[in-house]
């Protein structure tokens, strides 16, 4: 009797956001998560989270707080949280970058030394990112999201509006609302705007709110990039 196939494994990569616990105060953590979810509802829903900490914490309470706002904890970094994580059924992962440092095993030599076939045109076309262009102002309360591509707004983004893309966000007018680039974890994504007056900006889950962005670049052309895990707001020559 032939056994029935019950599982199919596919080699798909998942973008994970690592959250380091700086203060174990559960009330403070819950408040920050709620504020984060209010500011970035599109990015937060279903966001897979890896928790890291330098000391033991109330892991159960933190997991509940994450799930309450729609995040999905999937594991912890190896360290003080590891033992508790196993009791909650979470994975224990190596520190960030450790997995990348391991060399991959050498591929087995091919049976025949033939030239590899050319990439089919359809595969090349499918690899390209789509770009969506919005020529109307993005009004307060509107949210625009572009999956697997870039978003270009040729007008303004009003206060209370939100523009989100898995790739880069380009705003040729004033950015007065929220702009989120790299919504699925693309670290190289950027936010570009002609007039920087944002309520919130984020790249790959790392965000800053207006109170943190008061400076010389306010009201000027700027780009937002992610460097060494931190947001940088830089002058943009327009």
N, C-alpha and C positions, 0 to 999 in steps of 0.2 A: 504494500500500500504506500503510495507516494504522500509524503507529509505536505500539508498545506503551508504555503509561504505566508508568514504572519507579519514580517517586518521587512522594510526596505530602507537601507542606509544610504544617505546622500552626503557628499562632501560640501556642505554649505557653511560659510563663515557667518558668524553673528557678531555684530558690533556691540561691545559691552562697555558700560560706563562704570568706572571705579569711583566709589564714594568713600573718602577717608573720614573717619569719625574723629573730630578734633575735640569735642566736648561731649561727655557721656550723658549730659542732662537730657532726659527723654522729652521734657517739655520744650526745650529749646530746639531739639531736632525736629519734633513734630511741627512746631511753628514755622521753621525754615522750609520744611517740605511743603506745607500748605501754601506758603507764599510762592515758592517755586512753581507749584502746580497752577496757581492762579495766574502767574506771569507767563508761563509756557505750557498751556494745556496740551497742545499738539505734540510737543516733544516728550512730555512726561508719560502719557498714556502708553503702557506696555513697555516702557524703557527697562531693559535688562540691567540689573545692578550687581556689581561685585563690591562687597563691603570690606574695608580695611581699617585696622585700628592698632594702636601701640599698646593697648591694655584691655583686659576683659571689660565687657559692657553688657547691658541688659539686651541681649540679642533678640529675644522674643518680642520685646516692646518695640524695638527699632524695626523689625520685620513687619509688625502690624502697622506701624506708622507709614512705612514705604507702600504697603499694599493699599492702605486707605486712600492714598492720592493717585493710585493707578500704576505705580511702579512695580516691577517684577524682580524681586531678589532671587538670584540664581546661584550665588555662591559667595565665598569669602576668600580673601587672600590668606595664604599660609602664615600662621602666627598665633597671637593670643585668642583669636576667634575660632580657630580650627576645631577644637574639641566640642565646643557648644554647637557649632554649625552642623556637625555630623548628626547630632541628636535631633536637629530640625530638618534633616534630609537635604542639606545644601552641599554643593560641591566645594572642595577646598582646592584653590588654584595657586600656582606659583606666583611670586611677586611679579609686578608688571615688568615686562621685558625679558624675564627669565626664559620664557618659552621660546622667544625669538632667538635667544642666544644659543640654543641647542642646534647643532648641525643636523640637517636632514640626512637620512640614509641615502647612499648613492643608489641611483636607479640601476636596475638590472640591464645588462647590454641587450640590445634588440637582437632578434634571431637573424635578421638580415640587415646589412648596413645600407638601407635605402634612404634616399632623401625624404624628409618629412613632407606630407602633402601640404599644399598651400591652404591657408585659412579660408573657408568658404565666405563669399561676400556677405551672406546673410548674417554670419556670426560677427563680422566686422561692424556692420550697420547696427546690430543689436547692442554692441558694446558702447556706442556713442551715447552721450547724455542728451536728453531732450532739453530744450530751452523754451520757457513760456514767457511771453511778453505781455505785460499789462499796460495799456496806454491811458487808462482812466485813473483818477486818484483813488487810493484805497481808503475807504471811509472808516470812521470809528465804528467798532463792532464787527467789521469784516475780517475774515481770516482766509488767506490764500496759501495753499500748500502745493509744492511741486515735488513729486516723487521721482527719484533717480535722475535729477536734472537741476538746472539753474533757473532762477527767477529774475526777470528784468522788469522793473517798474519805471516807466518813463516819466511819471508824474510824482506826486507826493504820497507819503504814508502818514495818515493822520493819527493824532493821539487816540489810543484805544484800539487801533488796528494792528493786525499781526500778519507778517509775511514770513513764510517758512519754506525752506528748500533742502533737499538732501545734498545739493551742491552749493554753489555760491548764490548770494543775493546781491543784485545790483539795483541801486535806486538813484535815478538821475535827477530827482528833486530832493525835497527835504524828508528826512527820516525823523518823524516825531512819535511814531508808535514803537512796535517791537519787531525786531528782525532776527531770525534764527537761521543760521547756515549750518550745513553738516548735521541735519536733524537725525540722521542714522549713524552718526559717529565718524564722519569723514573729517579727519584732522586738518586736511589741507584746504578745506572750504574757507571762504572769506565773505565778509559783508563790506560792500562798497557803497558810499553815498556821497552826494554832492553837498548836502548840508546836514551835519550830524547834530541832531537834537533828540536822540532816542530815549524812550522810556526804559528799554531793555535791549541788549544785544547778546547773542550767544553763538558759539561755534562748538559743535560736537559735544553739547551738554554743559560746557563751561560758560557761565553767564555773568553779566554785570548789569546792575540797575542804575537808573539815572543818578541816584545819590553818589554812586561810585565813579561817575563819569563827568564830573564838573571840572572843567579845565580849559586850557587855551584852545583846544580843538572844538569846543562846543560852538555849533553854528557854522563850522567850516567843513570843507571836503575831507573825508577821512575813510580809512579802511580798518577793519577789525580782523585780526589774525590770531591764531593760536600758536604760541611758542613756548616750548618746555612746559606744557600743561597749563599755561596762564594766558589770559586774554591780553592782547596789546592793541591799543588804538593809536594809529599812526596817521600823520598828515599825508594827504593824497593830492598830488599835483593834478589839477583839473584843467 
